Amino acid sequence: MDSLVVTTFLGLLFEVLGFQAYSDSVGLLFFNNFDFAIVLGVPFILVLTNSRSMELWLPLETQDTDSGKTASGSSSRIPLELPLAVISAVGVLYYIAVKAGAAPLSTNISLVLMVLIGLVLLWGLTQPMAPLEQNEEDGLTGMSIRAKVILGFLAISLAFVILIGAASWLALSPHEESRRDMWQYIYVVVGVALNLLFAISLLFLRYVENSITSPLEQLSKIVSQFANRDHRQTEKNEQFIEKFEPPRTGDEIQALSTSFKQMMIDITGYVENLEIMTREKERIGAELHVATQIQADMLPRIFPPFPERREFDIYASMNPAKEVGGDFYDFFLVDNRHFAVVIADVSGKGVPAALFMVIAKTLIKSHAQFGNEPADIFTITNNQLCEGNEAGLFVTAWMGILDLHTGDLSCVNAGHNPPLIRRRDGAFEYIKMKPGFVLAGLEDMQYTQTQLHLDTGDTLFLYTDGVTEAENPAKEQYGDARLRDELNRLGSRDPKTLIQGIRQSVADFADGAEQFDDITMTALTYHGPQDEEEGAAQ
């Protein structure tokens, strides 16, 4: 259409200026404008638009407010092209009439038609224009399939036309006397052949476009739109997927589109399930936070716990490896004379271990307050923990009951790490006592009780294996020897300072490495019995 308009305009202009009659020039001009526009113009535009170095402007297109899609520009291009088509058609009819001798050659008619075309073109240039939208997020770094196919057919057509032109020249040059007529004839032959090839190519390109490039471009557009959607809006995504219909090409493109639609359905389902799991995880996290708070509230946290008692000083700390841990410590006055201290480690981590810890802690304290000896407490507690222990959990524990008047310490060990003791003028050393079997491991186990004596100023340090088995990034463990040496380096400090020093030492050793076990410590310093007057006052 554009070539016909330009041909009509130039033909009329040549006639008005007296260069050549409109009827003689219109055919060659049409071949020239149409063929060269395709052979040279199309590749030029494709290359520049692909390289993003040239911005194309088109008549402003209308927007579909319902779908948000851009219309084909019918509201702006049709009013411009319609008068051009009418004027060009009149020019063609005028050309046919002049050739047939049915109408005289008139410069005035040519001038009027030319002016009308010029006015319509000027009017079109004054209409709103907008740059051609180029999707820079489509991920394409080269030419599209459509552009490659078009350029390929143009190259084939051009090569074929060159062969036809060369063959025509070889056939006519020995016989044609007028070289002007010969070249004009060759030009007409080449033009006709080129346009025939264009017609065939357009038919084939239309087939390729309908069956290959358009479905692929549609699929690419859908992929891009789906990737940029908010996948949390499940209902809208389902509506988007429902609107997408795979092209019915009956080949691999249809299979690919169908597979992608199924993939979109699966992804939407996965995202929905992920949201459900995330909400469930947040709910569990909130419950674990509450459980952590409850567990922390069950352990003594106020220090000094018995400020009116001068016979001892105690401090304890627990850092769970997870939200809730299986370690626990406890200390309490059995009566006015006896003070019990317990430290334990439940196998496993998380909520099951924490629940088992609550049961074990409650049983030990309950049986201790009945006045039982530590060995008997562990025997009774072990049998009760074995009942219904289908999870196979067990507890390592150490318990001691200190006579605050004499300093005698009755203690029992159920498979727990040996404590350390520092005499008033000595160094920390591990207490040598044979550990018994773990609690909740086997029923009817008998535990051996050990008797120790604490003098004034002696310190007892209890811990779980989370301290000695703490690892650094090189997978080296903190170890028993390092713990003993660090305690001796800290010296005769109060229990709180000792525990804070060991906790910092373990943190420095771990150097940020993740720990997989709870770190629990208790330190007790015996200050000797109260004076009789002070005790009476109490």
C-alpha positions in Angstrom: 0.0 0.0 0.0 2.8 2.4 0.9 4.6 1.6 -2.3 1.5 2.3 -4.4 1.0 5.7 -2.6 4.6 6.7 -3.2 4.5 5.5 -6.8 1.4 7.5 -7.5 2.8 10.6 -5.9 6.1 10.4 -7.7 4.5 9.6 -11.1 2.2 12.6 -10.7 5.1 14.7 -9.6 7.2 13.7 -12.7 4.3 14.5 -15.0 3.6 17.9 -13.4 7.3 18.9 -13.6 7.4 17.7 -17.2 10.0 15.0 -16.7 8.0 12.0 -17.9 4.3 11.1 -18.6 2.5 9.5 -15.6 1.4 6.6 -17.8 4.9 5.7 -18.8 6.6 5.9 -15.4 4.1 4.4 -13.0 5.0 0.7 -13.7 8.8 1.1 -13.3 8.3 3.4 -10.3 6.1 0.8 -8.6 8.7 -2.0 -9.1 11.4 0.3 -7.9 9.6 1.4 -4.7 8.1 -1.9 -3.8 11.1 -4.1 -4.6 13.9 -2.0 -3.1 11.7 -1.2 0.0 11.6 -4.9 0.7 15.1 -5.9 -0.4 16.9 -3.1 1.4 14.4 -1.5 3.8 13.2 -4.6 5.6 16.7 -6.0 6.5 17.8 -2.5 7.5 14.9 -2.0 9.9 15.2 -5.6 11.3 18.9 -5.1 12.1 18.5 -1.7 13.7 15.5 -2.6 15.8 17.3 -5.8 16.9 20.4 -3.8 18.0 18.2 -1.4 20.0 20.1 1.5 18.3 17.1 3.0 16.5 13.7 3.8 18.1 10.7 3.3 15.8 7.7 5.5 16.1 4.2 4.4 15.1 0.8 6.1 15.2 -0.5 6.1 18.7 -2.4 2.9 19.4 -5.5 2.6 21.5 -5.5 0.8 24.8 -8.0 -1.9 25.8 -8.9 -0.8 29.3 -10.4 -4.2 30.2 -7.4 -6.4 29.4 -4.7 -3.8 29.4 -3.5 -5.0 26.0 -2.6 -2.7 23.1 -5.0 -2.6 20.2 -3.7 -3.0 16.6 -3.8 0.7 16.0 -6.9 0.6 13.9 -8.3 3.9 15.3 -5.3 5.9 14.0 -4.0 4.0 10.9 -7.3 3.4 9.1 -8.3 7.1 8.8 -4.9 7.8 7.3 -4.6 4.9 4.9 -8.2 5.0 3.7 -7.9 8.4 1.8 -4.5 7.4 0.5 -5.9 4.1 -0.8 -8.8 6.0 -2.5 -6.5 8.6 -4.1 -4.0 5.9 -5.3 -6.8 3.8 -6.8 -8.0 6.9 -8.7 -4.4 7.3 -9.9 -4.2 3.7 -11.1 -7.5 4.0 -12.9 -6.3 7.2 -14.5 -3.2 5.4 -15.6 -5.2 2.5 -17.1 -7.6 5.0 -18.8 -4.7 6.9 -20.4 -3.0 3.7 -21.5 -6.3 2.5 -23.1 -6.9 5.9 -24.8 -10.2 6.4 -22.9 -9.0 9.6 -21.2 -6.7 12.4 -22.3 -3.4 13.0 -20.4 -4.2 16.0 -18.1 -1.6 17.8 -16.0 -4.3 19.4 -13.9 -5.7 16.0 -12.9 -2.2 14.8 -11.9 -1.6 18.0 -9.9 -4.8 17.6 -8.0 -4.1 14.0 -7.1 -0.6 14.8 -6.1 -1.7 17.7 -3.8 -4.4 15.5 -2.2 -1.8 12.8 -1.5 0.6 15.4 0.0 -2.1 16.9 2.2 -3.1 13.5 3.5 0.5 12.6 4.3 1.0 16.0 6.1 -2.1 15.3 8.1 -0.8 11.9 9.1 2.5 13.4 10.3 0.5 15.7 12.7 -1.2 12.8 14.4 0.0 11.5 17.8 2.9 9.1 17.6 4.3 6.7 20.1 7.6 4.7 20.2 7.4 1.0 19.3 7.4 -1.0 22.5 10.4 -3.3 22.8 10.4 -5.8 25.6 13.9 -5.6 27.1 13.0 -8.3 29.6 12.4 -11.0 27.1 15.9 -12.3 27.4 16.5 -12.2 23.6 20.1 -11.3 22.7 19.8 -12.0 19.0 17.2 -11.8 16.2 13.8 -13.4 16.6 12.8 -16.5 14.6 10.5 -14.4 12.5 13.3 -11.9 11.6 15.7 -14.8 10.7 13.1 -16.4 8.4 12.3 -13.2 6.6 16.0 -12.4 6.1 16.6 -15.9 4.9 13.8 -15.7 2.2 15.0 -12.3 1.2 18.5 -13.6 0.7 17.3 -16.5 -1.4 15.0 -14.3 -3.5 17.8 -11.8 -4.1 20.2 -14.5 -5.2 17.6 -16.0 -7.5 16.8 -12.6 -9.0 20.5 -12.0 -9.6 20.7 -15.2 -11.5 17.6 -14.3 -13.6 19.0 -10.9 -14.3 22.4 -12.3 -15.3 20.7 -14.9 -17.5 18.5 -12.2 -19.2 21.6 -10.1 -19.9 23.5 -13.0 -21.4 20.5 -13.8 -23.6 19.7 -10.3 -24.8 23.1 -8.6 -25.0 24.1 -10.2 -28.4 20.8 -9.3 -30.0 19.5 -6.1 -28.5 20.8 -3.0 -30.3 19.5 -0.4 -27.8 21.1 -0.9 -24.5 18.5 1.4 -22.9 15.7 -0.9 -24.1 17.7 -3.9 -23.1 18.2 -2.7 -19.5 14.6 -1.6 -19.2 13.5 -5.0 -20.4 15.9 -6.7 -17.9 14.6 -4.5 -15.1 11.0 -5.4 -15.9 11.9 -9.2 -16.1 13.7 -8.9 -12.7 10.9 -6.9 -11.2 8.3 -9.4 -12.3 10.4 -12.4 -11.2 11.1 -10.7 -7.8 7.5 -9.9 -7.2 6.5 -13.5 -8.1 9.1 -14.7 -5.6 7.8 -12.3 -3.0 4.3 -13.6 -3.5 5.4 -17.2 -3.1 7.5 -16.2 -0.1 4.7 -14.3 1.5 2.5 -17.4 1.2 5.2 -19.6 2.8 6.0 -17.0 5.4 2.3 -16.8 6.3 2.3 -20.5 6.8 5.5 -20.4 8.9 4.1 -17.5 10.9 0.8 -19.3 11.6 2.3 -22.7 12.4 5.7 -21.8 14.0 6.7 -18.3 14.8 3.4 -16.9 16.1 2.7 -19.9 18.4 6.3 -19.6 19.7 6.0 -15.9 20.2 2.7 -16.4 22.0 4.3 -19.0 24.2 7.3 -16.8 24.9 4.9 -13.9 25.9 2.9 -16.2 28.2 6.2 -17.4 29.8 7.4 -13.9 30.4 4.0 -12.7 31.8 3.8 -15.8 34.1 7.3 -15.3 35.3 6.6 -11.7 36.3 3.3 -12.4 38.1 2.8 -12.4 41.8 2.5 -16.1 42.4 1.0 -15.6 45.8 -2.3 -14.5 44.1 -3.4 -18.0 43.5 -6.9 -17.2 42.2 -5.7 -14.7 39.7 -3.0 -17.0 38.5 -5.5 -19.8 38.0 -7.6 -17.5 35.9 -4.5 -16.5 33.9 -3.7 -20.1 33.2 -7.3 -20.9 32.3 -7.3 -18.3 29.6 -4.1 -19.7 27.9 -5.0 -22.1 25.2 -2.2 -24.0 23.6 -2.1 -23.5 19.8 -3.6 -26.4 17.8 -0.7 -27.0 15.5 -0.6 -30.8 16.1 3.1 -30.8 16.4 5.9 -30.3 18.9 4.9 -26.7 19.5 1.4 -27.8 20.7 3.1 -30.4 22.9 5.5 -27.8 24.3 2.7 -25.4 25.0 0.6 -28.1 26.7 3.5 -29.1 28.8 4.1 -25.5 29.8 0.5 -25.0 30.8 0.7 -28.1 33.0 3.9 -26.7 34.5 2.2 -23.4 35.3 -0.6 -25.4 37.0 2.0 -27.4 39.0 4.0 -24.2 39.9 0.8 -22.5 41.1 0.0 -25.6 43.2 3.5 -25.7 44.6 3.4 -22.0 45.6 0.0 -22.5 47.2 1.4 -25.5 49.2 4.5 -23.5 50.0 2.3 -20.7 51.5 0.4 -23.3 53.6 3.7 -24.8 54.8 5.1 -21.4 55.5 2.1 -20.4 57.6 2.3 -23.7 59.3 6.0 -23.2 60.0 5.3 -19.7 61.4 2.6 -21.2 63.6 5.0 -23.9 64.8 7.7 -21.3 65.3 5.3 -19.2 67.5 4.4 -22.3 69.5 8.1 -23.2 69.9 8.8 -19.7 71.1 6.1 -20.2 73.7 7.5 -23.6 74.6 11.0 -22.1 74.9 9.5 -19.5 77.3 7.8 -22.2 79.3 10.9 -24.3 79.5 13.0 -21.3 80.6 10.4 -20.5 83.3 10.7 -24.0 84.6 14.4 -23.6 85.2 15.6 -21.5 88.1 16.7 -18.2 86.7 16.8 -15.8 89.6 20.2 -15.5 91.2 20.9 -15.6 94.0 18.0 -18.0 94.4 18.2 -18.1 98.2 19.7 -14.7 99.3 19.0 -15.5 103.0 21.2 -18.6 102.9 24.9 -17.9 103.4 26.1 -21.5 103.2 26.5 -21.6 99.4 26.5 -19.6 96.2 25.2 -21.1 93.0 24.8 -20.0 89.4 23.5 -21.9 86.3 23.1 -21.3 82.6 21.6 -23.1 79.6 21.9 -22.3 75.9 19.6 -24.6 73.8 20.9 -25.6 70.4 17.3 -25.4 69.0 14.2 -23.4 70.0 13.7 -25.9 72.9 16.4 -28.2 74.2 16.7 -31.4 76.2 19.2 -30.3 78.8 18.1 -29.1 82.2 19.5 -28.1 85.6 17.7 -27.8 88.9 18.5 -27.0 92.5 16.3 -26.7 95.5 16.2 -27.0 99.3 15.1 -30.5 100.3 14.7 -29.2 103.8 16.3 -26.5 105.9 19.6 -28.5 106.1 19.9 -30.3 102.7 20.4 -28.7 99.3 19.9 -30.7 96.1 21.5 -29.9 92.7 20.8 -31.7 89.4 22.1 -31.5 85.9 20.8 -33.7 83.0 20.9 -34.2 79.3 18.0 -35.8 77.4 18.8 -37.7 74.2 17.5 -35.9 71.1 16.5 -32.3 70.5 13.4 -30.3 70.0 10.0 -30.7 71.5 10.1 -34.5 72.3 13.3 -34.0 74.3 11.9 -31.0 76.0 8.7 -32.9 77.1 10.8 -35.8 78.3 13.0 -33.3 80.2 9.9 -31.9 82.0 8.9 -35.4 83.1 12.4 -36.3 84.3 12.9 -33.0 86.2 9.5 -33.3 87.9 10.1 -36.9 88.9 13.5 -36.3 90.3 12.4 -33.3 92.4 9.3 -35.0 93.6 11.2 -38.1 94.9 13.9 -35.9 96.4 11.4 -34.0 98.5 10.2 -37.2 100.1 13.7 -37.5 101.7 15.1 -40.3 99.5 18.8 -40.8 98.9 20.1 -39.8 95.4 20.6 -43.5 94.4 17.1 -44.4 95.4 15.8 -41.3 93.6 17.4 -42.4 90.4 16.2 -46.0 90.7 12.6 -44.9 91.1 12.8 -42.3 88.4 14.4 -44.7 86.0 11.6 -47.3 86.3 9.0 -44.6 85.9 10.7 -43.1 82.8 10.9 -46.6 81.2 7.1 -47.0 81.3 5.7 -46.1 77.9 9.0 -44.9 76.5 8.2 -45.9 72.9 10.4 -43.2 71.5 13.4 -44.8 73.2 14.5 -41.5 74.8 17.0 -41.6 77.7 18.6 -39.2 80.2 22.1 -38.8 81.4 22.0 -37.2 84.8 24.1 -36.3 87.9 22.6 -35.4 91.2 24.0 -34.4 94.6 22.5 -33.6 97.9 24.7 -31.4 100.1 24.4 -31.4 103.9 24.8 -27.6 104.5 25.8 -28.2 108.2 28.6 -30.7 107.6 29.6 -30.3 103.9 28.9 -34.0 103.2 27.8 -34.5 99.6 25.9 -37.6 98.5 25.9 -37.9 94.7 25.0 -40.4 92.0 25.9 -40.4 88.3 23.6 -41.9 85.6 25.9 -42.0 82.6 26.7 -38.2 82.8 29.9 -36.3 82.3 32.0 -36.3 85.4 31.9 -33.0 87.4 35.0 -31.0 88.3 35.8 -29.9 91.9 38.3 -27.3 93.1 39.5 -27.4 96.6 39.9 -24.0 98.3 43.7 -23.9 97.8 43.9 -26.2 94.8 43.0 -26.5 91.1 40.0 -27.9 89.3 40.1 -31.7 88.8 37.6 -34.2 87.5 35.8 -36.2 90.2 36.6 -39.9 89.8 33.4 -41.8 90.2 32.0 -44.8 88.3 28.9 -43.7 86.3 25.8 -45.8 86.3 23.5 -46.6 83.4 21.4 -43.9 81.8 17.9 -43.2 83.1 15.0 -44.6 81.0 17.5 -47.1 79.4 16.6 -50.3 81.3 14.2 -51.1 84.1 15.3 -52.1 87.6 18.7 -50.6 87.4 20.5 -50.1 90.7 22.6 -47.0 91.1 25.7 -46.6 93.3 25.9 -43.6 95.5 29.2 -41.8 96.2 30.1 -39.8 99.3 32.2 -36.6 99.0 33.0 -33.9 101.4 33.2 -30.2 100.6 35.2 -27.8 102.8 34.6 -24.1 103.0 35.6 -22.5 99.7 35.4 -25.6 97.6 33.7 -25.2 94.2 31.7 -27.8 92.2 31.3 -27.4 88.5 28.7 -29.4 86.6 28.1 -29.4 82.8 26.6 -31.3 79.9 28.4 -32.7 76.9 27.4 -29.7 74.8 30.4 -27.9 76.4 33.1 -30.4 75.8 31.7 -31.5 72.4 31.4 -27.9 71.0 33.1 -27.8 67.6 35.0 -25.1 65.8 34.9 -24.6 61.9 37.7 -27.2 61.7 35.5 -29.8 63.4 37.7 -29.9 66.5 36.0 -30.4 69.8 36.5 -28.2 72.9 37.4 -31.2 75.0 37.7 -32.1 78.6 41.3 -30.9 79.0 40.5 -27.5 77.6 37.6 -27.1 80.0 39.7 -28.0 83.0 42.5 -25.7 81.9 40.1 -22.8 81.3 38.5 -23.2 84.7 42.0 -23.2 86.3 42.9 -20.1 84.3 39.8 -18.3 85.7 40.8 -19.4 89.2 38.9 -18.8 92.4 36.1 -16.8 90.9 32.5 -16.8 92.0 30.1 -19.2 90.2 28.6 -16.6 87.9 32.0 -15.4 86.7 33.2 -19.0 86.2 30.2 -19.8 84.0 30.3 -16.6 82.0 34.0 -17.2 81.4 33.5 -20.7 80.2 30.6 -19.6 78.0 32.8 -16.9 76.4 35.6 -19.4 76.0 33.4 -21.9 74.2 32.0 -19.1 71.9 35.5 -18.0 71.0 36.6 -21.5 70.3 33.5 -22.3 68.1 34.2 -19.1 66.1 30.6 -18.9 64.8 30.3 -22.6 63.9 26.8 -24.0 64.3 26.4 -26.1 67.5 24.2 -29.2 67.6 23.9 -29.7 71.3 22.7 -27.7 74.3 25.3 -26.0 76.4 24.4 -26.2 80.1 26.5 -25.5 83.2 26.0 -25.2 86.9 28.6 -24.0 89.5 28.3 -24.3 93.3 30.6 -22.9 95.9 30.2 -24.1 99.5 30.8 -21.4 102.2 30.4 -23.6 105.2 27.7 -23.7 107.8 26.0 -20.6 109.2 26.9 -19.3 112.7 24.5 -20.6 115.3 23.3 -17.1 116.1 22.6 -16.4 112.4 21.0 -19.7 112.0 18.7 -19.1 115.0 17.8 -15.7 113.5 16.8 -17.4 110.3 
